[in-house]
């Protein structure tokens, strides 16, 4: 099955700069993926040839997104 619209919210990993930030990091709440693994997701297998991708990206990951 191929989809015309994809809403994708990858489990981005974030760099933590202090011990205080570790308790609030994404990794503390769910499993994350590094950028290379996110890039390697097989989106083509579910995306129609002519589709729209809505990609959730927060500011720290804007360039990678």
PDBQT receptor file of N, H, CA, C and O in Angstrom, charges set to zero:
ATOM      1  N   UNK A   1       0.840  -1.174   0.000  1.00  0.00    +0.000 N 
ATOM      2  CA  UNK A   1       0.000   0.000   0.000  1.00  0.00    +0.000 C 
ATOM      3  C   UNK A   1       0.890   1.245   0.000  1.00  0.00    +0.000 C 
ATOM      4  O   UNK A   1       1.826   1.342   0.794  1.00  0.00    +0.000 OA
ATOM      5  N   UNK A   2       0.598   2.194  -0.891  1.00  0.00    +0.000 N 
ATOM      6  H   UNK A   2      -0.162   2.115  -1.536  1.00  0.00    +0.000 HD
ATOM      7  CA  UNK A   2       1.353   3.443  -0.992  1.00  0.00    +0.000 C 
ATOM      8  C   UNK A   2       0.457   4.593  -0.536  1.00  0.00    +0.000 C 
ATOM      9  O   UNK A   2      -0.755   4.572  -0.750  1.00  0.00    +0.000 OA
ATOM     10  N   UNK A   3       1.060   5.580   0.085  1.00  0.00    +0.000 N 
ATOM     11  H   UNK A   3       2.044   5.597   0.259  1.00  0.00    +0.000 HD
ATOM     12  CA  UNK A   3       0.314   6.702   0.642  1.00  0.00    +0.000 C 
ATOM     13  C   UNK A   3       0.634   8.001  -0.088  1.00  0.00    +0.000 C 
ATOM     14  O   UNK A   3       1.778   8.235  -0.478  1.00  0.00    +0.000 OA
ATOM     15  N   UNK A   4      -0.379   8.844  -0.272  1.00  0.00    +0.000 N 
ATOM     16  H   UNK A   4      -1.308   8.655   0.044  1.00  0.00    +0.000 HD
ATOM     17  CA  UNK A   4      -0.210  10.136  -0.941  1.00  0.00    +0.000 C 
ATOM     18  C   UNK A   4       0.238  11.233   0.011  1.00  0.00    +0.000 C 
ATOM     19  O   UNK A   4       0.834  12.223  -0.412  1.00  0.00    +0.000 OA
ATOM     20  N   UNK A   5      -0.049  11.057   1.296  1.00  0.00    +0.000 N 
ATOM     21  H   UNK A   5      -0.534  10.253   1.639  1.00  0.00    +0.000 HD
ATOM     22  CA  UNK A   5       0.351  12.028   2.315  1.00  0.00    +0.000 C 
ATOM     23  C   UNK A   5       1.029  11.274   3.449  1.00  0.00    +0.000 C 
ATOM     24  O   UNK A   5       0.492  10.290   3.958  1.00  0.00    +0.000 OA
ATOM     25  N   UNK A   6       2.211  11.738   3.841  1.00  0.00    +0.000 N 
ATOM     26  H   UNK A   6       2.647  12.537   3.427  1.00  0.00    +0.000 HD
ATOM     27  CA  UNK A   6       2.946  11.124   4.941  1.00  0.00    +0.000 C 
ATOM     28  C   UNK A   6       3.184  12.173   6.027  1.00  0.00    +0.000 C 
ATOM     29  O   UNK A   6       3.698  13.256   5.748  1.00  0.00    +0.000 OA
ATOM     30  N   UNK A   7       2.814  11.851   7.248  1.00  0.00    +0.000 N 
ATOM     31  H   UNK A   7       2.397  10.971   7.474  1.00  0.00    +0.000 HD
ATOM     32  CA  UNK A   7       3.126  12.664   8.424  1.00  0.00    +0.000 C 
ATOM     33  C   UNK A   7       4.192  11.895   9.190  1.00  0.00    +0.000 C 
ATOM     34  O   UNK A   7       3.910  10.837   9.753  1.00  0.00    +0.000 OA
ATOM     35  N   UNK A   8       5.407  12.416   9.217  1.00  0.00    +0.000 N 
ATOM     36  H   UNK A   8       5.636  13.275   8.760  1.00  0.00    +0.000 HD
ATOM     37  CA  UNK A   8       6.521  11.678   9.798  1.00  0.00    +0.000 C 
ATOM     38  C   UNK A   8       7.118  12.468  10.968  1.00  0.00    +0.000 C 
ATOM     39  O   UNK A   8       7.484  13.634  10.822  1.00  0.00    +0.000 OA
ATOM     40  N   UNK A   9       7.208  11.820  12.115  1.00  0.00    +0.000 N 
ATOM     41  H   UNK A   9       6.910  10.872  12.233  1.00  0.00    +0.000 HD
ATOM     42  CA  UNK A   9       7.802  12.412  13.311  1.00  0.00    +0.000 C 
ATOM     43  C   UNK A   9       8.908  11.476  13.784  1.00  0.00    +0.000 C 
ATOM     44  O   UNK A   9       8.690  10.652  14.672  1.00  0.00    +0.000 OA
ATOM     45  N   UNK A  10      10.101  11.600  13.189  1.00  0.00    +0.000 N 
ATOM     46  H   UNK A  10      10.278  12.269  12.467  1.00  0.00    +0.000 HD
ATOM     47  CA  UNK A  10      11.184  10.690  13.552  1.00  0.00    +0.000 C 
ATOM     48  C   UNK A  10      11.599  10.875  15.011  1.00  0.00    +0.000 C 
ATOM     49  O   UNK A  10      11.461  11.967  15.563  1.00  0.00    +0.000 OA
ATOM     50  N   UNK A  11      12.104   9.817  15.633  1.00  0.00    +0.000 N 
ATOM     51  H   UNK A  11      12.217   8.930  15.185  1.00  0.00    +0.000 HD
ATOM     52  CA  UNK A  11      12.573   9.920  17.012  1.00  0.00    +0.000 C 
ATOM     53  C   UNK A  11      13.991  10.505  17.070  1.00  0.00    +0.000 C 
ATOM     54  O   UNK A  11      14.954   9.794  17.356  1.00  0.00    +0.000 OA
ATOM     55  N   UNK A  12      14.101  11.796  16.797  1.00  0.00    +0.000 N 
ATOM     56  H   UNK A  12      13.318  12.373  16.564  1.00  0.00    +0.000 HD
ATOM     57  CA  UNK A  12      15.394  12.477  16.761  1.00  0.00    +0.000 C 
ATOM     58  C   UNK A  12      16.126  12.334  18.099  1.00  0.00    +0.000 C 
ATOM     59  O   UNK A  12      15.507  12.379  19.162  1.00  0.00    +0.000 OA
ATOM     60  N   UNK A  13      17.434  12.164  18.036  1.00  0.00    +0.000 N 
ATOM     61  H   UNK A  13      17.938  12.127  17.173  1.00  0.00    +0.000 HD
ATOM     62  CA  UNK A  13      18.280  12.181  19.237  1.00  0.00    +0.000 C 
ATOM     63  C   UNK A  13      18.830  13.598  19.381  1.00  0.00    +0.000 C 
ATOM     64  O   UNK A  13      19.169  14.248  18.392  1.00  0.00    +0.000 OA
ATOM     65  N   UNK A  14      18.913  14.058  20.602  1.00  0.00    +0.000 N 
ATOM     66  H   UNK A  14      18.638  13.530  21.406  1.00  0.00    +0.000 HD
ATOM     67  CA  UNK A  14      19.397  15.415  20.867  1.00  0.00    +0.000 C 
ATOM     68  C   UNK A  14      20.648  15.354  21.723  1.00  0.00    +0.000 C 
ATOM     69  O   UNK A  14      20.790  14.487  22.585  1.00  0.00    +0.000 OA
ATOM     70  N   UNK A  15      21.551  16.289  21.472  1.00  0.00    +0.000 N 
ATOM     71  H   UNK A  15      21.436  16.994  20.772  1.00  0.00    +0.000 HD
ATOM     72  CA  UNK A  15      22.769  16.391  22.254  1.00  0.00    +0.000 C 
ATOM     73  C   UNK A  15      22.435  17.056  23.586  1.00  0.00    +0.000 C 
ATOM     74  O   UNK A  15      21.786  18.101  23.621  1.00  0.00    +0.000 OA
ATOM     75  N   UNK A  16      22.880  16.447  24.673  1.00  0.00    +0.000 N 
ATOM     76  H   UNK A  16      23.407  15.598  24.645  1.00  0.00    +0.000 HD
ATOM     77  CA  UNK A  16      22.646  16.991  26.004  1.00  0.00    +0.000 C 
ATOM     78  C   UNK A  16      23.952  17.586  26.496  1.00  0.00    +0.000 C 
ATOM     79  O   UNK A  16      25.004  16.951  26.412  1.00  0.00    +0.000 OA
ATOM     80  N   UNK A  17      23.884  18.793  27.003  1.00  0.00    +0.000 N 
ATOM     81  H   UNK A  17      23.030  19.309  27.070  1.00  0.00    +0.000 HD
ATOM     82  CA  UNK A  17      25.104  19.506  27.388  1.00  0.00    +0.000 C 
ATOM     83  C   UNK A  17      25.379  19.494  28.887  1.00  0.00    +0.000 C 
ATOM     84  O   UNK A  17      26.452  19.924  29.312  1.00  0.00    +0.000 OA
ATOM     85  N   UNK A  18      24.437  19.012  29.702  1.00  0.00    +0.000 N 
ATOM     86  H   UNK A  18      23.566  18.663  29.357  1.00  0.00    +0.000 HD
ATOM     87  CA  UNK A  18      24.667  18.983  31.146  1.00  0.00    +0.000 C 
ATOM     88  C   UNK A  18      23.916  17.813  31.773  1.00  0.00    +0.000 C 
ATOM     89  O   UNK A  18      23.029  17.224  31.154  1.00  0.00    +0.000 OA
ATOM     90  N   UNK A  19      24.283  17.487  33.005  1.00  0.00    +0.000 N 
ATOM     91  H   UNK A  19      25.003  17.965  33.507  1.00  0.00    +0.000 HD
ATOM     92  CA  UNK A  19      23.578  16.418  33.716  1.00  0.00    +0.000 C 
ATOM     93  C   UNK A  19      22.123  16.800  33.957  1.00  0.00    +0.000 C 
ATOM     94  O   UNK A  19      21.243  15.939  33.949  1.00  0.00    +0.000 OA
ATOM     95  N   UNK A  20      21.876  18.065  34.166  1.00  0.00    +0.000 N 
ATOM     96  H   UNK A  20      22.591  18.764  34.172  1.00  0.00    +0.000 HD
ATOM     97  CA  UNK A  20      20.505  18.536  34.385  1.00  0.00    +0.000 C 
ATOM     98  C   UNK A  20      19.639  18.239  33.155  1.00  0.00    +0.000 C 
ATOM     99  O   UNK A  20      18.471  17.874  33.293  1.00  0.00    +0.000 OA
ATOM    100  N   UNK A  21      20.198  18.391  31.975  1.00  0.00    +0.000 N 
ATOM    101  H   UNK A  21      21.146  18.687  31.863  1.00  0.00    +0.000 HD
ATOM    102  CA  UNK A  21      19.472  18.142  30.741  1.00  0.00    +0.000 C 
ATOM    103  C   UNK A  21      19.192  16.675  30.477  1.00  0.00    +0.000 C 
ATOM    104  O   UNK A  21      18.266  16.351  29.733  1.00  0.00    +0.000 OA
ATOM    105  N   UNK A  22      19.975  15.778  31.073  1.00  0.00    +0.000 N 
ATOM    106  H   UNK A  22      20.727  16.042  31.676  1.00  0.00    +0.000 HD
ATOM    107  CA  UNK A  22      19.776  14.346  30.839  1.00  0.00    +0.000 C 
ATOM    108  C   UNK A  22      18.404  13.878  31.304  1.00  0.00    +0.000 C 
ATOM    109  O   UNK A  22      17.797  13.018  30.666  1.00  0.00    +0.000 OA
ATOM    110  N   UNK A  23      17.918  14.421  32.382  1.00  0.00    +0.000 N 
ATOM    111  H   UNK A  23      18.410  15.120  32.900  1.00  0.00    +0.000 HD
ATOM    112  CA  UNK A  23      16.616  14.019  32.896  1.00  0.00    +0.000 C 
ATOM    113  C   UNK A  23      15.469  14.446  32.008  1.00  0.00    +0.000 C 
ATOM    114  O   UNK A  23      14.386  13.862  32.062  1.00  0.00    +0.000 OA
ATOM    115  N   UNK A  24      15.699  15.466  31.188  1.00  0.00    +0.000 N 
ATOM    116  H   UNK A  24      16.578  15.941  31.145  1.00  0.00    +0.000 HD
ATOM    117  CA  UNK A  24      14.655  15.972  30.291  1.00  0.00    +0.000 C 
ATOM    118  C   UNK A  24      14.871  15.548  28.848  1.00  0.00    +0.000 C 
ATOM    119  O   UNK A  24      14.095  15.925  27.969  1.00  0.00    +0.000 OA
ATOM    120  N   UNK A  25      15.910  14.773  28.595  1.00  0.00    +0.000 N 
ATOM    121  H   UNK A  25      16.540  14.467  29.309  1.00  0.00    +0.000 HD
ATOM    122  CA  UNK A  25      16.234  14.405  27.215  1.00  0.00    +0.000 C 
ATOM    123  C   UNK A  25      15.207  13.431  26.644  1.00  0.00    +0.000 C 
ATOM    124  O   UNK A  25      14.519  12.725  27.381  1.00  0.00    +0.000 OA
ATOM    125  N   UNK A  26      15.120  13.409  25.336  1.00  0.00    +0.000 N 
ATOM    126  H   UNK A  26      15.679  13.982  24.737  1.00  0.00    +0.000 HD
ATOM    127  CA  UNK A  26      14.187  12.512  24.649  1.00  0.00    +0.000 C 
ATOM    128  C   UNK A  26      14.485  11.050  24.992  1.00  0.00    +0.000 C 
ATOM    129  O   UNK A  26      13.566  10.249  25.168  1.00  0.00    +0.000 OA
ATOM    130  N   UNK A  27      15.763  10.711  25.085  1.00  0.00    +0.000 N 
ATOM    131  H   UNK A  27      16.509  11.361  24.943  1.00  0.00    +0.000 HD
ATOM    132  CA  UNK A  27      16.163   9.332  25.377  1.00  0.00    +0.000 C 
ATOM    133  C   UNK A  27      15.622   8.848  26.715  1.00  0.00    +0.000 C 
ATOM    134  O   UNK A  27      15.481   7.644  26.931  1.00  0.00    +0.000 OA
ATOM    135  N   UNK A  28      15.324   9.766  27.601  1.00  0.00    +0.000 N 
ATOM    136  H   UNK A  28      15.440  10.743  27.426  1.00  0.00    +0.000 HD
ATOM    137  CA  UNK A  28      14.785   9.431  28.910  1.00  0.00    +0.000 C 
ATOM    138  C   UNK A  28      13.307   9.047  28.825  1.00  0.00    +0.000 C 
ATOM    139  O   UNK A  28      12.759   8.483  29.772  1.00  0.00    +0.000 OA
ATOM    140  N   UNK A  29      12.662   9.348  27.699  1.00  0.00    +0.000 N 
ATOM    141  H   UNK A  29      13.107   9.806  26.930  1.00  0.00    +0.000 HD
ATOM    142  CA  UNK A  29      11.233   9.113  27.546  1.00  0.00    +0.000 C 
ATOM    143  C   UNK A  29      10.887   8.081  26.468  1.00  0.00    +0.000 C 
ATOM    144  O   UNK A  29       9.846   7.429  26.556  1.00  0.00    +0.000 OA
ATOM    145  N   UNK A  30      11.744   7.924  25.454  1.00  0.00    +0.000 N 
ATOM    146  H   UNK A  30      12.589   8.454  25.382  1.00  0.00    +0.000 HD
ATOM    147  CA  UNK A  30      11.503   6.962  24.382  1.00  0.00    +0.000 C 
ATOM    148  C   UNK A  30      12.805   6.683  23.651  1.00  0.00    +0.000 C 
ATOM    149  O   UNK A  30      13.774   7.432  23.775  1.00  0.00    +0.000 OA
ATOM    150  N   UNK A  31      12.816   5.600  22.891  1.00  0.00    +0.000 N 
ATOM    151  H   UNK A  31      12.029   4.992  22.791  1.00  0.00    +0.000 HD
ATOM    152  CA  UNK A  31      14.024   5.257  22.124  1.00  0.00    +0.000 C 
ATOM    153  C   UNK A  31      14.175   6.239  20.970  1.00  0.00    +0.000 C 
ATOM    154  O   UNK A  31      13.205   6.551  20.279  1.00  0.00    +0.000 OA
ATOM    155  N   UNK A  32      15.380   6.718  20.767  1.00  0.00    +0.000 N 
ATOM    156  H   UNK A  32      16.169   6.464  21.328  1.00  0.00    +0.000 HD
ATOM    157  CA  UNK A  32      15.651   7.647  19.670  1.00  0.00    +0.000 C 
ATOM    158  C   UNK A  32      16.521   6.956  18.618  1.00  0.00    +0.000 C 
ATOM    159  O   UNK A  32      17.021   5.850  18.822  1.00  0.00    +0.000 OA
ATOM    160  N   UNK A  33      16.684   7.646  17.491  1.00  0.00    +0.000 N 
ATOM    161  H   UNK A  33      16.278   8.545  17.326  1.00  0.00    +0.000 HD
ATOM    162  CA  UNK A  33      17.518   7.125  16.403  1.00  0.00    +0.000 C 
ATOM    163  C   UNK A  33      18.537   8.188  16.023  1.00  0.00    +0.000 C 
ATOM    164  O   UNK A  33      18.254   9.384  16.096  1.00  0.00    +0.000 OA
ATOM    165  N   UNK A  34      19.727   7.746  15.617  1.00  0.00    +0.000 N 
ATOM    166  H   UNK A  34      19.956   6.774  15.558  1.00  0.00    +0.000 HD
ATOM    167  CA  UNK A  34      20.695   8.717  15.115  1.00  0.00    +0.000 C 
ATOM    168  C   UNK A  34      20.295   9.127  13.695  1.00  0.00    +0.000 C 
ATOM    169  O   UNK A  34      19.460   8.481  13.064  1.00  0.00    +0.000 OA
ATOM    170  N   UNK A  35      20.887  10.181  13.218  1.00  0.00    +0.000 N 
ATOM    171  H   UNK A  35      21.566  10.706  13.731  1.00  0.00    +0.000 HD
ATOM    172  CA  UNK A  35      20.511  10.759  11.923  1.00  0.00    +0.000 C 
ATOM    173  C   UNK A  35      20.700   9.756  10.786  1.00  0.00    +0.000 C 
ATOM    174  O   UNK A  35      19.860   9.683   9.888  1.00  0.00    +0.000 OA
ATOM    175  N   UNK A  36      21.777   8.988  10.808  1.00  0.00    +0.000 N 
ATOM    176  H   UNK A  36      22.459   9.047  11.537  1.00  0.00    +0.000 HD
ATOM    177  CA  UNK A  36      22.033   8.025   9.735  1.00  0.00    +0.000 C 
ATOM    178  C   UNK A  36      20.922   6.976   9.670  1.00  0.00    +0.000 C 
ATOM    179  O   UNK A  36      20.508   6.575   8.582  1.00  0.00    +0.000 OA
ATOM    180  N   UNK A  37      20.443   6.534  10.826  1.00  0.00    +0.000 N 
ATOM    181  H   UNK A  37      20.779   6.859  11.709  1.00  0.00    +0.000 HD
ATOM    182  CA  UNK A  37      19.359   5.542  10.840  1.00  0.00    +0.000 C 
ATOM    183  C   UNK A  37      18.043   6.147  10.356  1.00  0.00    +0.000 C 
ATOM    184  O   UNK A  37      17.264   5.481   9.676  1.00  0.00    +0.000 OA
ATOM    185  N   UNK A  38      17.799   7.402  10.705  1.00  0.00    +0.000 N 
ATOM    186  H   UNK A  38      18.432   7.943  11.258  1.00  0.00    +0.000 HD
ATOM    187  CA  UNK A  38      16.590   8.080  10.214  1.00  0.00    +0.000 C 
ATOM    188  C   UNK A  38      16.664   8.220   8.703  1.00  0.00    +0.000 C 
ATOM    189  O   UNK A  38      15.681   7.969   8.005  1.00  0.00    +0.000 OA
ATOM    190  N   UNK A  39      17.827   8.619   8.191  1.00  0.00    +0.000 N 
ATOM    191  H   UNK A  39      18.625   8.822   8.757  1.00  0.00    +0.000 HD
ATOM    192  CA  UNK A  39      18.002   8.715   6.740  1.00  0.00    +0.000 C 
ATOM    193  C   UNK A  39      17.793   7.368   6.055  1.00  0.00    +0.000 C 
ATOM    194  O   UNK A  39      17.357   7.314   4.905  1.00  0.00    +0.000 OA
ATOM    195  N   UNK A  40      18.100   6.292   6.755  1.00  0.00    +0.000 N 
ATOM    196  H   UNK A  40      18.454   6.335   7.690  1.00  0.00    +0.000 HD
ATOM    197  CA  UNK A  40      18.009   4.959   6.174  1.00  0.00    +0.000 C 
ATOM    198  C   UNK A  40      16.606   4.346   6.216  1.00  0.00    +0.000 C 
ATOM    199  O   UNK A  40      16.409   3.243   5.706  1.00  0.00    +0.000 OA
ATOM    200  N   UNK A  41      15.639   5.030   6.806  1.00  0.00    +0.000 N 
ATOM    201  H   UNK A  41      15.799   5.926   7.220  1.00  0.00    +0.000 HD
ATOM    202  CA  UNK A  41      14.280   4.490   6.848  1.00  0.00    +0.000 C 
ATOM    203  C   UNK A  41      13.746   4.310   5.429  1.00  0.00    +0.000 C 
ATOM    204  O   UNK A  41      13.967   5.158   4.565  1.00  0.00    +0.000 OA
ATOM    205  N   UNK A  42      13.054   3.219   5.198  1.00  0.00    +0.000 N 
ATOM    206  H   UNK A  42      12.875   2.531   5.900  1.00  0.00    +0.000 HD
ATOM    207  CA  UNK A  42      12.572   2.886   3.861  1.00  0.00    +0.000 C 
ATOM    208  C   UNK A  42      11.241   3.581   3.563  1.00  0.00    +0.000 C 
ATOM    209  O   UNK A  42      10.201   2.931   3.461  1.00  0.00    +0.000 OA
ATOM    210  N   UNK A  43      11.286   4.881   3.427  1.00  0.00    +0.000 N 
ATOM    211  H   UNK A  43      12.131   5.409   3.509  1.00  0.00    +0.000 HD
ATOM    212  CA  UNK A  43      10.089   5.682   3.148  1.00  0.00    +0.000 C 
ATOM    213  C   UNK A  43       9.562   5.385   1.739  1.00  0.00    +0.000 C 
ATOM    214  O   UNK A  43       8.353   5.417   1.510  1.00  0.00    +0.000 OA
ATOM    215  N   UNK A  44      10.452   5.100   0.813  1.00  0.00    +0.000 N 
ATOM    216  H   UNK A  44      11.435   5.073   0.999  1.00  0.00    +0.000 HD
ATOM    217  CA  UNK A  44      10.036   4.843  -0.572  1.00  0.00    +0.000 C 
ATOM    218  C   UNK A  44       9.071   3.673  -0.684  1.00  0.00    +0.000 C 
ATOM    219  O   UNK A  44       8.256   3.633  -1.605  1.00  0.00    +0.000 OA
ATOM    220  N   UNK A  45       9.151   2.731   0.228  1.00  0.00    +0.000 N 
ATOM    221  H   UNK A  45       9.813   2.764   0.976  1.00  0.00    +0.000 HD
ATOM    222  CA  UNK A  45       8.283   1.562   0.140  1.00  0.00    +0.000 C 
ATOM    223  C   UNK A  45       6.828   1.886   0.489  1.00  0.00    +0.000 C 
ATOM    224  O   UNK A  45       5.923   1.130   0.133  1.00  0.00    +0.000 OA
ATOM    225  N   UNK A  46       6.598   3.004   1.181  1.00  0.00    +0.000 N 
ATOM    226  H   UNK A  46       7.333   3.618   1.470  1.00  0.00    +0.000 HD
ATOM    227  CA  UNK A  46       5.223   3.369   1.547  1.00  0.00    +0.000 C 
ATOM    228  C   UNK A  46       4.747   4.659   0.885  1.00  0.00    +0.000 C 
ATOM    229  O   UNK A  46       3.572   5.009   0.986  1.00  0.00    +0.000 OA
ATOM    230  N   UNK A  47       5.656   5.369   0.205  1.00  0.00    +0.000 N 
ATOM    231  H   UNK A  47       6.611   5.085   0.123  1.00  0.00    +0.000 HD
ATOM    232  CA  UNK A  47       5.308   6.648  -0.417  1.00  0.00    +0.000 C 
ATOM    233  C   UNK A  47       4.891   6.458  -1.870  1.00  0.00    +0.000 C 
ATOM    234  O   UNK A  47       5.559   5.760  -2.633  1.00  0.00    +0.000 OA
ATOM    235  N   UNK A  48       3.775   7.089  -2.246  1.00  0.00    +0.000 N 
ATOM    236  H   UNK A  48       3.232   7.656  -1.627  1.00  0.00    +0.000 HD
ATOM    237  CA  UNK A  48       3.356   7.086  -3.649  1.00  0.00    +0.000 C 
ATOM    238  C   UNK A  48       4.370   7.892  -4.463  1.00  0.00    +0.000 C 
ATOM    239  O   UNK A  48       5.120   8.697  -3.911  1.00  0.00    +0.000 OA
ATOM    240  N   UNK A  49       4.386   7.670  -5.765  1.00  0.00    +0.000 N 
ATOM    241  H   UNK A  49       3.777   7.016  -6.213  1.00  0.00    +0.000 HD
ATOM    242  CA  UNK A  49       5.335   8.390  -6.624  1.00  0.00    +0.000 C 
ATOM    243  C   UNK A  49       5.158   9.901  -6.525  1.00  0.00    +0.000 C 
ATOM    244  O   UNK A  49       6.139  10.642  -6.587  1.00  0.00    +0.000 OA
ATOM    245  N   UNK A  50       3.939  10.358  -6.374  1.00  0.00    +0.000 N 
ATOM    246  H   UNK A  50       3.143   9.756  -6.323  1.00  0.00    +0.000 HD
ATOM    247  CA  UNK A  50       3.643  11.785  -6.271  1.00  0.00    +0.000 C 
ATOM    248  C   UNK A  50       2.965  12.015  -4.926  1.00  0.00    +0.000 C 
ATOM    249  O   UNK A  50       1.738  11.973  -4.830  1.00  0.00    +0.000 OA
ATOM    250  N   UNK A  51       3.770  12.262  -3.880  1.00  0.00    +0.000 N 
ATOM    251  H   UNK A  51       4.767  12.296  -3.959  1.00  0.00    +0.000 HD
ATOM    252  CA  UNK A  51       3.204  12.390  -2.536  1.00  0.00    +0.000 C 
ATOM    253  C   UNK A  51       3.715  13.644  -1.850  1.00  0.00    +0.000 C 
ATOM    254  O   UNK A  51       4.613  14.326  -2.344  1.00  0.00    +0.000 OA
ATOM    255  N   UNK A  52       3.126  13.928  -0.707  1.00  0.00    +0.000 N 
ATOM    256  H   UNK A  52       2.396  13.374  -0.306  1.00  0.00    +0.000 HD
ATOM    257  CA  UNK A  52       3.529  15.060   0.125  1.00  0.00    +0.000 C 
ATOM    258  C   UNK A  52       4.062  14.491   1.434  1.00  0.00    +0.000 C 
ATOM    259  O   UNK A  52       3.466  13.582   2.013  1.00  0.00    +0.000 OA
ATOM    260  N   UNK A  53       5.178  15.025   1.894  1.00  0.00    +0.000 N 
ATOM    261  H   UNK A  53       5.662  15.763   1.424  1.00  0.00    +0.000 HD
ATOM    262  CA  UNK A  53       5.764  14.610   3.159  1.00  0.00    +0.000 C 
ATOM    263  C   UNK A  53       5.741  15.785   4.125  1.00  0.00    +0.000 C 
ATOM    264  O   UNK A  53       6.304  16.843   3.845  1.00  0.00    +0.000 OA
ATOM    265  N   UNK A  54       5.091  15.592   5.253  1.00  0.00    +0.000 N 
ATOM    266  H   UNK A  54       4.633  14.732   5.480  1.00  0.00    +0.000 HD
ATOM    267  CA  UNK A  54       5.142  16.552   6.352  1.00  0.00    +0.000 C 
ATOM    268  C   UNK A  54       6.097  15.958   7.381  1.00  0.00    +0.000 C 
ATOM    269  O   UNK A  54       5.805  14.923   7.982  1.00  0.00    +0.000 OA
ATOM    270  N   UNK A  55       7.234  16.613   7.582  1.00  0.00    +0.000 N 
ATOM    271  H   UNK A  55       7.471  17.453   7.094  1.00  0.00    +0.000 HD
ATOM    272  CA  UNK A  55       8.285  16.092   8.454  1.00  0.00    +0.000 C 
ATOM    273  C   UNK A  55       8.400  16.971   9.691  1.00  0.00    +0.000 C 
ATOM    274  O   UNK A  55       8.649  18.172   9.590  1.00  0.00    +0.000 OA
ATOM    275  N   UNK A  56       8.216  16.358  10.868  1.00  0.00    +0.000 N 
ATOM    276  H   UNK A  56       8.014  15.382  10.950  1.00  0.00    +0.000 HD
ATOM    277  CA  UNK A  56       8.358  17.081  12.119  1.00  0.00    +0.000 C 
ATOM    278  C   UNK A  56       9.841  17.232  12.424  1.00  0.00    +0.000 C 
ATOM    279  O   UNK A  56      10.566  16.246  12.552  1.00  0.00    +0.000 OA
ATOM    280  N   UNK A  57      10.277  18.477  12.537  1.00  0.00    +0.000 N 
ATOM    281  H   UNK A  57       9.687  19.278  12.433  1.00  0.00    +0.000 HD
ATOM    282  CA  UNK A  57      11.671  18.768  12.857  1.00  0.00    +0.000 C 
ATOM    283  C   UNK A  57      11.688  19.913  13.855  1.00  0.00    +0.000 C 
ATOM    284  O   UNK A  57      11.056  20.946  13.632  1.00  0.00    +0.000 OA
ATOM    285  N   UNK A  58      12.407  19.734  14.949  1.00  0.00    +0.000 N 
ATOM    286  H   UNK A  58      12.921  18.895  15.130  1.00  0.00    +0.000 HD
ATOM    287  CA  UNK A  58      12.581  20.827  15.893  1.00  0.00    +0.000 C 
ATOM    288  C   UNK A  58      13.860  21.577  15.546  1.00  0.00    +0.000 C 
ATOM    289  O   UNK A  58      14.695  21.074  14.794  1.00  0.00    +0.000 OA
ATOM    290  N   UNK A  59      14.011  22.764  16.084  1.00  0.00    +0.000 N 
ATOM    291  H   UNK A  59      13.332  23.173  16.694  1.00  0.00    +0.000 HD
ATOM    292  CA  UNK A  59      15.117  23.628  15.686  1.00  0.00    +0.000 C 
ATOM    293  C   UNK A  59      16.498  22.972  15.769  1.00  0.00    +0.000 C 
ATOM    294  O   UNK A  59      17.295  23.154  14.849  1.00  0.00    +0.000 OA
ATOM    295  N   UNK A  60      16.824  22.210  16.839  1.00  0.00    +0.000 N 
ATOM    296  H   UNK A  60      16.177  22.063  17.587  1.00  0.00    +0.000 HD
ATOM    297  CA  UNK A  60      18.158  21.615  16.886  1.00  0.00    +0.000 C 
ATOM    298  C   UNK A  60      18.461  20.651  15.733  1.00  0.00    +0.000 C 
ATOM    299  O   UNK A  60      19.628  20.407  15.425  1.00  0.00    +0.000 OA
ATOM    300  N   UNK A  61      17.432  20.107  15.099  1.00  0.00    +0.000 N 
ATOM    301  H   UNK A  61      16.484  20.306  15.349  1.00  0.00    +0.000 HD
ATOM    302  CA  UNK A  61      17.619  19.134  14.003  1.00  0.00    +0.000 C 
ATOM    303  C   UNK A  61      17.211  19.707  12.646  1.00  0.00    +0.000 C 
ATOM    304  O   UNK A  61      17.041  18.956  11.685  1.00  0.00    +0.000 OA
ATOM    305  N   UNK A  62      17.056  21.012  12.561  1.00  0.00    +0.000 N 
ATOM    306  H   UNK A  62      17.195  21.621  13.342  1.00  0.00    +0.000 HD
ATOM    307  CA  UNK A  62      16.539  21.636  11.348  1.00  0.00    +0.000 C 
ATOM    308  C   UNK A  62      17.396  21.337  10.116  1.00  0.00    +0.000 C 
ATOM    309  O   UNK A  62      16.859  21.007   9.059  1.00  0.00    +0.000 OA
ATOM    310  N   UNK A  63      18.700  21.447  10.238  1.00  0.00    +0.000 N 
ATOM    311  H   UNK A  63      19.137  21.715  11.097  1.00  0.00    +0.000 HD
ATOM    312  CA  UNK A  63      19.579  21.179   9.085  1.00  0.00    +0.000 C 
ATOM    313  C   UNK A  63      19.478  19.726   8.629  1.00  0.00    +0.000 C 
ATOM    314  O   UNK A  63      19.443  19.463   7.427  1.00  0.00    +0.000 OA
ATOM    315  N   UNK A  64      19.431  18.793   9.551  1.00  0.00    +0.000 N 
ATOM    316  H   UNK A  64      19.460  19.007  10.527  1.00  0.00    +0.000 HD
ATOM    317  CA  UNK A  64      19.338  17.381   9.187  1.00  0.00    +0.000 C 
ATOM    318  C   UNK A  64      18.003  17.069   8.544  1.00  0.00    +0.000 C 
ATOM    319  O   UNK A  64      17.924  16.244   7.633  1.00  0.00    +0.000 OA
ATOM    320  N   UNK A  65      16.945  17.729   9.017  1.00  0.00    +0.000 N 
ATOM    321  H   UNK A  65      17.010  18.399   9.757  1.00  0.00    +0.000 HD
ATOM    322  CA  UNK A  65      15.620  17.514   8.465  1.00  0.00    +0.000 C 
ATOM    323  C   UNK A  65      15.540  18.001   7.041  1.00  0.00    +0.000 C 
ATOM    324  O   UNK A  65      14.487  17.899   6.411  1.00  0.00    +0.000 OA
TER     325      UNK A  65
